[in-house]
Amino acid sequence: MKRSVKVDAYINKTENRKDDSTMRISITNFRLVIVVALSLYTLTVAFIFWGFRDKSSWFPKRFRKSHLGEIQVLVDDDEEEMYEYVNKEENPTIESDAEQRETTFLKLGNIYIFSAYFDNRPNIRPKIRIMTIKQSNCSQNIGCAFKYQNHWIRVYAERHEMCENHGRFYGGWMYFCDVPEQFIDANSNALSTSDIRLFESNNLEMLVPINITSHTYQDSSKFKLLGQFTDPIGICIPPLFGEINLPMLLQFIELGKIQGVTHFTFYLHKIDDSIRKILDHYQEKGDITLVEWILPSTISLREIWYHGQMLSIQDCLYRNMARTKYLGFLDLDEFIIPLEYFKLTDLLDSYAKKLPTISNISAFSFQSAFFDPKQLPDPSQQLKILQLQRRNSKLSKVRTKLLTVPQNVFELGIHHVSKPIDESKQVLYVDPDVAKIHHYRACIINFEPDMTCFKDLKDDTILKYSDELIQNYKDAVKNTMHLFAPAKELQKSSVK
């Protein structure tokens, strides 16, 4: 009897242990299921968030509220390239891929050609440089045909992929053909471009006329006043699109002129009529050049990096190479501000005196200071860039901008010299106590582990331009008001 009781007790105890073990396993499994579910939920949310952040995945554009009142910023997440635009719609319209638009590109096979340049810089073999957009996997080649006497000399082009296509389906590519010796005039280093054609490798008989936009080098004897260059300093502005903030545009141009910038080159992708009237006004005065930048309708904005920005940079570099001694590349919310000097020309001339090897400089690189637009503005100032006087104390060494010596550059990146014309040409990194970029946007730390944004300080260096800038800004407004007057008012004023 006692033995039976002990056996029953043992069985009951064993069963209880099994129940406890089963319960523990169930609890453990439940916890595991919860952990897995939470992990999947977190990954799903992160994926969705990333997808909305990456404009290339679902949307060609992404807008977010930013600085300077109603100004919004078109954001490029990988490089965070910023441009000042106004967008009054809460849900901006996405440009349709099927939208038909007249392109400024010439189609040759599967390659879209924008421009061509005769690169006749000293100490290199003369070449025709051709700026193109093509599919990354396109193996088609093109070449240059030079008419010599009664026949054509065909030269196949080499090709070079531009540095920041970022794996998109379409990207910027540069093709270049060696110029045959019999077409080079040794005395003037010039080339007659009337008998140059392009051909595609699949159709050698079809010769397509091409205009040579510019040379990259000019004989100094043709330019008596300023030596080789007609412009001491020029500025390139990459493709503009959207509703641009007019006051910022005027401040950008007028401050640049005060600093010694003699010419601006604007690339126009899609802007409204009011901004075009202002830019046309400055072009008529000779202050700026407007370059139409209309991508082929077959290229979706998802398929190319930031409206083909890299190709526009190379085009502007070669377009201004022969005429401009120093060429800067800036957005509308960026300004190069020297501390000691008033004009950029004085700053650059000081380096030319200090450095015996100034001819070996490919570019001057400037660190960036962020002026957060959400700060409390100085009410005593009239213009926005004068009102914002606090910046982050830590400067960005990644989001630098450049003043190039274009003659010494082969290819340019957004923030760096991708390739000089030869290895002896070096970048000079400007001490931020000498000059820096004033970038009117919120501080960011992307791609810069050492960057911090939580400390700021007062920096009112830009106020040294205030009197002249305010006056020039008012004059610019006064001189362009008639562009926006109703037709009836214009008729009345003409009668008077």
C-alpha positions in Angstrom: 0.0 0.0 0.0 2.8 2.4 1.0 4.7 1.4 -2.1 1.6 2.3 -4.3 1.2 5.7 -2.6 4.9 6.5 -3.2 4.5 5.5 -6.8 1.4 7.7 -7.2 3.1 10.6 -5.6 6.1 10.2 -7.9 3.8 10.1 -10.9 2.0 13.2 -9.8 5.2 15.0 -9.2 6.5 14.0 -12.6 3.3 15.1 -14.2 3.5 18.5 -12.4 7.1 18.9 -13.7 5.9 18.2 -17.2 3.2 20.8 -16.8 5.7 23.3 -15.5 8.1 22.5 -18.3 5.4 22.8 -20.9 4.3 26.1 -19.4 7.9 27.4 -19.5 8.2 26.3 -23.1 4.9 28.0 -24.0 6.0 31.2 -22.3 9.4 31.1 -24.0 7.7 30.5 -27.4 5.3 33.3 -26.8 8.1 35.7 -25.9 10.0 34.5 -29.0 6.9 35.2 -31.2 6.5 38.6 -29.7 10.2 39.4 -30.3 10.0 38.3 -33.9 6.8 40.2 -34.5 8.2 43.4 -33.0 11.4 42.9 -35.1 9.4 42.4 -38.3 7.3 45.5 -37.5 10.4 47.6 -36.8 12.0 46.5 -40.1 8.7 47.2 -42.0 8.4 50.7 -40.5 12.1 51.4 -41.2 11.8 50.1 -44.8 8.7 52.3 -45.4 10.5 55.3 -43.9 13.6 54.7 -45.9 11.5 54.3 -49.1 9.8 57.7 -48.5 13.3 59.2 -47.8 14.8 57.9 -50.9 13.2 59.8 -53.8 14.7 57.4 -56.3 12.6 54.5 -55.0 9.1 55.9 -55.3 9.1 59.6 -55.9 11.3 61.7 -58.1 11.1 64.6 -55.6 10.8 65.1 -51.9 9.9 68.4 -50.3 10.3 69.4 -46.7 9.8 72.6 -44.7 12.9 74.5 -44.2 14.2 78.0 -43.8 13.6 81.6 -44.9 9.9 81.8 -44.3 7.9 79.8 -46.8 11.0 78.5 -48.6 11.1 74.8 -49.1 14.1 72.6 -49.9 14.5 70.0 -52.5 16.4 67.3 -50.7 18.9 64.9 -52.2 19.3 62.3 -49.4 22.5 60.6 -50.4 24.4 63.9 -50.8 21.9 66.3 -49.3 22.4 68.8 -52.1 20.1 71.7 -51.3 18.5 74.4 -53.4 16.3 77.2 -52.4 12.8 77.0 -53.8 9.3 78.0 -52.8 6.5 75.5 -53.0 3.1 76.7 -51.8 1.4 73.3 -52.3 1.2 71.0 -49.4 1.3 68.0 -51.7 3.5 69.0 -54.6 2.8 67.7 -58.0 5.1 65.0 -59.2 6.3 65.5 -62.8 4.9 62.8 -64.9 7.4 60.5 -66.6 5.1 60.5 -69.6 5.2 64.3 -69.8 6.2 65.4 -73.3 8.8 68.2 -73.3 11.1 69.6 -75.9 14.6 68.4 -75.0 17.8 70.3 -75.3 19.7 67.1 -76.0 20.6 65.6 -79.4 19.8 61.8 -79.7 22.5 59.8 -81.4 21.5 56.1 -81.2 21.0 55.5 -77.5 23.2 58.4 -76.4 21.9 61.9 -75.6 24.3 64.6 -76.5 24.2 68.0 -74.8 27.3 69.9 -75.9 30.8 69.5 -77.4 34.0 71.4 -76.6 37.4 71.7 -78.3 39.9 71.1 -75.6 43.0 72.9 -76.8 44.8 73.5 -73.5 48.6 73.5 -73.7 50.6 70.4 -73.0 47.8 68.0 -73.9 46.7 66.3 -77.1 43.9 68.4 -78.6 40.5 66.7 -78.2 36.8 67.1 -78.8 35.0 66.6 -75.5 31.4 65.6 -75.8 29.0 65.8 -72.8 26.4 63.1 -72.9 23.8 61.2 -70.9 23.5 57.4 -71.6 22.3 54.2 -70.0 25.0 52.7 -67.7 24.8 49.4 -69.5 24.8 50.8 -73.0 27.8 49.6 -75.0 27.3 51.7 -78.0 30.1 54.0 -79.0 30.3 57.2 -81.0 33.1 59.0 -82.8 34.1 62.2 -84.6 34.4 62.6 -88.3 36.7 65.3 -89.6 36.4 66.4 -93.2 39.8 66.5 -94.9 39.9 67.5 -98.6 37.4 65.2 -100.2 37.0 62.5 -97.6 36.2 62.1 -93.9 38.7 60.9 -91.2 36.8 59.0 -88.6 38.1 58.8 -85.0 36.5 56.6 -82.4 35.9 58.3 -79.1 37.1 57.2 -75.7 34.5 57.4 -72.9 34.7 58.3 -69.3 31.9 57.8 -66.7 31.4 60.8 -64.5 32.1 60.4 -60.8 28.7 60.7 -59.1 26.1 58.8 -61.1 25.3 56.8 -58.0 24.3 53.6 -59.9 21.3 55.2 -61.6 20.1 53.7 -64.9 21.2 56.9 -66.7 24.3 58.9 -65.9 26.6 61.5 -67.2 29.4 60.4 -69.5 32.1 62.3 -71.3 33.3 61.1 -74.7 36.5 62.5 -76.3 38.1 62.2 -79.7 41.7 63.0 -80.5 41.9 65.7 -83.2 44.0 64.6 -86.2 47.3 66.4 -86.6 46.4 67.9 -90.0 43.6 69.9 -88.4 45.7 71.7 -85.8 47.1 75.1 -86.6 50.3 75.3 -84.6 50.4 79.1 -84.6 46.9 79.8 -83.2 46.2 76.4 -81.6 42.7 76.7 -83.2 40.5 74.3 -85.0 37.9 75.0 -87.7 34.7 73.4 -86.5 32.7 73.8 -89.7 33.6 70.3 -90.9 33.1 68.2 -87.9 30.4 65.5 -87.6 29.5 62.8 -85.1 28.7 59.2 -86.0 27.6 56.1 -84.0 29.5 52.9 -84.2 26.5 51.0 -85.6 26.1 53.4 -88.5 29.3 54.8 -89.9 27.7 56.4 -92.9 25.2 58.7 -91.0 27.2 61.8 -90.0 25.4 64.2 -87.6 26.4 67.9 -87.5 27.6 69.1 -84.0 28.2 72.6 -82.8 31.4 73.2 -80.9 30.1 75.2 -77.9 33.5 76.7 -76.9 37.2 76.2 -76.8 38.9 75.6 -73.5 41.9 77.9 -74.1 42.3 81.2 -75.9 45.4 83.0 -77.1 46.1 85.8 -74.6 46.9 88.3 -77.4 43.1 88.4 -78.1 42.3 89.7 -74.6 44.3 92.8 -74.0 42.6 94.1 -70.8 42.5 91.1 -68.5 45.1 88.9 -70.1 43.8 85.5 -71.1 40.4 85.7 -69.3 37.5 88.0 -69.8 36.0 87.2 -66.4 38.2 87.1 -63.2 35.5 85.1 -61.3 32.5 83.2 -62.5 29.8 81.2 -60.7 27.9 78.2 -61.9 24.5 77.3 -60.6 23.2 73.8 -61.3 19.7 73.1 -62.8 17.0 75.2 -61.2 13.4 73.9 -60.9 10.4 74.6 -58.9 9.3 78.1 -57.7 12.5 79.8 -56.8 12.4 82.4 -53.9 12.9 85.7 -55.7 14.4 87.7 -52.8 17.1 85.0 -52.3 17.8 85.0 -56.0 18.4 88.7 -56.0 20.5 88.6 -52.9 22.6 85.8 -54.4 23.4 87.7 -57.6 23.8 91.1 -56.0 26.2 89.9 -53.2 28.2 88.0 -55.8 28.6 91.1 -57.9 29.8 93.1 -54.8 32.4 90.4 -54.1 33.8 90.6 -57.6 31.9 87.9 -59.5 31.6 89.2 -63.0 29.5 86.4 -64.6 27.0 83.8 -63.5 25.9 80.7 -65.5 22.4 79.4 -64.6 21.1 76.1 -65.8 17.3 76.2 -66.1 15.3 73.0 -65.8 11.8 74.1 -65.0 11.1 77.6 -63.6 8.1 79.9 -63.6 7.7 83.0 -65.9 8.4 85.5 -63.2 11.8 84.1 -62.4 12.6 83.8 -66.0 11.8 87.5 -66.5 14.3 88.4 -63.7 17.0 86.1 -65.2 16.4 87.4 -68.7 16.8 91.0 -67.3 20.2 90.1 -65.9 21.2 88.3 -69.1 20.4 91.3 -71.2 22.7 93.3 -68.9 25.5 90.8 -69.6 25.7 89.6 -66.0 24.5 86.0 -66.5 24.2 83.3 -69.1 21.1 81.1 -69.2 21.5 77.5 -70.3 18.3 75.6 -71.0 18.4 72.2 -69.3 15.5 70.0 -70.5 16.1 66.3 -70.1 14.7 63.9 -72.7 11.2 62.8 -72.0 12.3 59.2 -72.1 14.4 59.7 -69.0 12.5 59.4 -65.8 13.6 61.5 -62.8 13.9 58.3 -60.9 16.5 57.0 -63.4 19.1 59.8 -63.2 20.9 61.5 -60.3 19.3 64.8 -59.3 18.2 66.0 -62.7 21.6 65.3 -64.3 23.4 67.6 -62.0 26.8 66.0 -62.6 26.6 66.6 -66.4 25.6 70.2 -65.9 28.6 70.8 -63.6 31.0 69.4 -66.2 29.3 71.4 -69.0 29.6 74.6 -67.0 33.3 73.9 -66.2 34.2 73.5 -69.9 31.8 76.2 -71.1 33.6 78.8 -69.0 37.1 77.4 -69.1 38.6 79.8 -71.7 36.9 82.9 -70.4 37.1 82.6 -66.6 40.1 82.6 -64.4 38.4 81.3 -61.2 35.1 79.4 -61.4 32.9 78.6 -58.4 30.1 76.1 -58.0 27.4 77.2 -55.6 23.7 76.7 -54.7 21.4 79.7 -54.1 21.7 79.4 -50.3 25.6 79.3 -50.3 28.0 82.3 -50.2 31.8 82.4 -49.9 32.6 84.9 -47.2 36.2 86.0 -46.6 36.9 87.3 -43.1 39.8 89.7 -43.7 39.1 90.6 -47.3 36.0 92.3 -48.8 36.2 91.0 -52.4 36.9 87.4 -53.5 39.3 88.8 -56.0 41.4 90.3 -53.3 41.4 87.0 -51.4 42.6 85.0 -54.5 45.2 87.6 -55.4 46.6 87.3 -51.9 47.1 83.6 -52.4 48.7 84.2 -55.8 51.3 86.5 -54.1 52.0 84.0 -51.3 52.2 80.8 -53.3 55.0 80.5 -56.0 53.2 77.4 -57.2 49.8 79.0 -57.7 49.8 77.6 -61.3 49.6 74.1 -59.8 46.4 74.8 -57.9 43.3 73.0 -59.3 40.8 74.5 -56.8 40.3 76.3 -53.5 38.2 74.3 -51.1 36.1 76.0 -48.4 34.5 74.5 -45.3 30.8 75.1 -44.7 29.1 76.8 -41.7 25.4 76.2 -41.3 23.2 79.1 -40.4 20.0 77.6 -39.1 17.0 79.5 -40.6 14.8 78.8 -37.5 16.9 81.0 -35.3 15.6 84.3 -34.0 16.4 86.8 -36.8 18.0 90.2 -36.1 15.1 92.7 -36.5 17.5 95.5 -37.3 18.4 94.0 -40.6 16.3 94.2 -43.7 17.5 91.1 -45.7 17.2 87.5 -44.6 20.9 86.6 -45.1 21.8 89.6 -42.9 19.3 88.7 -40.2 20.7 85.2 -39.6 23.8 85.7 -37.5 24.2 82.5 -35.5 25.9 79.4 -37.0 27.0 76.1 -35.8 30.5 76.2 -34.1 31.6 73.0 -35.8 32.3 73.4 -39.5 31.6 70.8 -42.2 34.7 69.4 -43.9 32.6 67.1 -46.1 30.1 69.6 -47.6 32.8 71.9 -48.9 32.4 74.0 -52.0 35.0 75.0 -54.6 36.5 77.9 -56.5 38.3 76.1 -59.3 41.1 77.0 -61.6 39.2 75.5 -64.5 42.2 75.3 -66.8 43.7 72.8 -64.3 40.6 70.5 -63.9 39.5 67.5 -66.0 36.4 66.5 -64.0 34.7 68.1 -61.0 32.6 66.5 -58.3 29.9 68.3 -56.2 32.2 68.8 -53.3 35.6 67.9 -54.6 37.9 67.8 -57.6 37.4 64.3 -59.1 40.3 64.5 -61.5 42.8 67.3 -62.3 44.1 67.8 -65.8 47.4 66.2 -64.5 48.6 64.9 -61.1 50.7 68.0 -60.4 47.6 70.1 -59.9 46.5 70.0 -56.3 43.6 71.3 -54.2 44.3 74.1 -51.7 42.2 73.8 -48.5 41.4 77.3 -47.3 41.7 77.9 -43.5 38.2 78.7 -42.2 39.7 81.6 -40.3 40.5 83.1 -43.8 37.2 82.3 -45.6 34.3 79.9 -45.3 31.0 79.0 -46.9 27.9 80.5 -45.3 25.2 77.9 -45.9 21.7 79.0 -44.9 20.2 75.8 -43.9 19.8 73.5 -40.9 22.9 71.7 -39.7 23.3 68.1 -40.8 25.7 65.4 -39.9 25.2 62.8 -42.7 28.5 61.1 -43.9 30.5 63.1 -41.3 31.0 61.2 -38.0 32.8 64.0 -36.3 30.2 66.6 -37.1 28.1 68.1 -34.3 25.2 70.5 -34.5 24.3 71.3 -30.9 26.6 74.2 -30.3 26.4 77.6 -32.0 28.0 81.0 -31.9 27.4 84.5 -33.3 29.0 85.2 -36.7 28.1 88.6 -38.2 30.9 88.7 -40.7 28.4 89.2 -43.6 27.3 92.5 -42.2 30.3 94.2 -43.8 28.3 93.9 -47.0 25.1 95.2 -45.6 25.0 98.8 -46.7 26.0 98.1 -50.3 23.9 94.9 -50.5 20.8 96.6 -49.3 21.2 99.5 -51.7 21.9 97.2 -54.7 19.0 95.0 -53.7 16.6 98.0 -53.7 18.0 99.1 -57.0 17.5 95.6 -58.5 13.9 95.6 -57.3 13.2 99.1 -58.6 14.8 98.2 -62.0 12.7 95.1 -62.5 9.3 96.2 -61.2 8.2 97.1 -64.6 8.6 93.4 -65.6 5.6 92.5 -63.4 3.3 95.5 -64.2 0.0 94.7 -65.8 -0.2 95.3 -69.6 -2.6 98.3 -69.1 -0.2 100.0 -66.7 2.6 99.6 -69.2 0.5 101.2 -71.9 -0.3 104.1 -69.7 3.4 104.7 -68.8 4.4 104.5 -72.4 1.8 107.1 -73.4 3.1 109.5 -70.7 
